[in-house]
Amino acid sequence: MSEHQRLQFSVGPVQGFVAQSRRTRDLWASSFLLSHLAATAIKAVKAAGGKLVLPHEDALSEQDQHDFGTIPNRFVLDFVDVSTAKNAAEAGAKAVDDCWKQVADAVRKQFVANVADTDGNDTQKIWDRQVESFWEIS
């Protein structure tokens, strides 16, 4: 029987992202967003065959009960083999990317789209570049 493989997954940058908060609501929103992205990744990685080691499984169910972030940006799972862990890591990264793009698209539609087409400053290109490569997943 083969040894279990352990995967540590992380979404960041935390300090740089949260440090840009200027108001309490910015701090809340950045913390909540990071927690939401981590929870999304955990669900995807678990669905791909991982057994959650950290955080404790109860923390995931508590996330839905709060209006603030409770999921850490780092988590650890066990897998039966390296191949399953690798596929799960890719699924988790894709889940974070997809979720982030949904959030960013909603924000763009609400606050940017009306002026991006008329400002003549390539706002949409800048937006796309910043959204595309924002999160660091390891």
N, C-alpha and C positions, 0 to 999 in steps of 0.2 A: 504494500500500500504506500502510495506516495505521500510526502509531507504536504501539509496545507501551505498555501502561499498567502502572504499578507500584503494588502494594498493600502497605502496611505494616500488619500486624495485631498487636495487642497485647492481652494478658490481664492484668488487674491488679485491685486494687492489690497490688503485690509488697511494698513496704516495710512498709506497715501490716499486711499479713497475716503476713509472716514475723516482724515485730517483736513480735507477740503470743506468740511461742514462749517458753515458760518453761523447757523442758528440751531437751536435745539431741534426743530423739526427736520433740518437737514441731517443732523446726527441720527435721529430716529429713522428717517427714510433710508439712509445709507446702511445702517445696521440691519434694518428689516430686509432690504434688498439682498444683502450678502447672505442672510439667513435663508431667505427664500430660494436663492440660487443653490445654496448648499443642500437644502432639503430636496430640491429637484434632482440634484446629482445623486444623492443618497438613494432616492427611489429608483432611479435608472440603474444604478450600479447593483442594487439589491435584486432588481428584476432580471439582471444578467447573470445571476448566480452567486452573489456575494452574501456572506453572513456578517451582519453588522457586529463589530466589536466595540467601537467607540464612535459616537456617544451611545449611551444606553438607549435601548429601543423606546423606553417611555418618553424620552425627549422628543421623539418624532411625533408622537400622538399629542403631546402638549403644544406643539407649534400651532396646530389648528385652533387651540383654545385661547390664544393670546393675540393681541394686536401689536405685539413687538417681537423682534427676532429672538429665538431661543436656540437655534441650531448653530453650532460652531462651524467655522469655515474649513476646518480640517476634520476628517473622519477616517476610520480604519475598518477594513473588512477582511475576512478570510475567504479564500477560494480553494477549490480542490486542485487546481493546477495553474500554471503560469499563463497558458493560453486563454483560459476563462477569465483570469484577472485582467489580462491585456484587453480582451474584448469588452469587458465591463468598464474598464477605465475609458476606453474610447466612447462607449455609450454614455457614460457620465459626462464627459467633455461635450459631447454633442447635445445632451439635454440642457446643460448650462448655456451653451451657445444659442440653442433654439429659444430657450426661455428669455435670455437677455435680448435677443432680437425682437421678440414679441413685446417686451416692455419698452424697448427703445422705439419701436415702430409706433406704439400707442402714444408715447410722449411726442414723437416727431409730428404725428398727425394732429395732436391737440395744440401744440405750441409753436412748431417750426414750419410746417408745410405751407401755411398761408403766406409767409414772407419769404421762404426759401426760393420760390420760383421768380420772385420779383426783385430781389436785392442785388443781383448782378455780382455777388461776391463768392460764387461757387459754394454757397452754404451747404447744399446737398452733398457735394463731393467731400467737404470737410466733415460733415456729419457721418457719412458712410465710413470714411477712413477712421474716425475716432471710435465708432461703434464696433467696427469689424475686429479690431485688435485690442480691445480694452482689458479683458480679463486674462490673468495668468493662471493656467490650470496645470498643476503638477501632481 
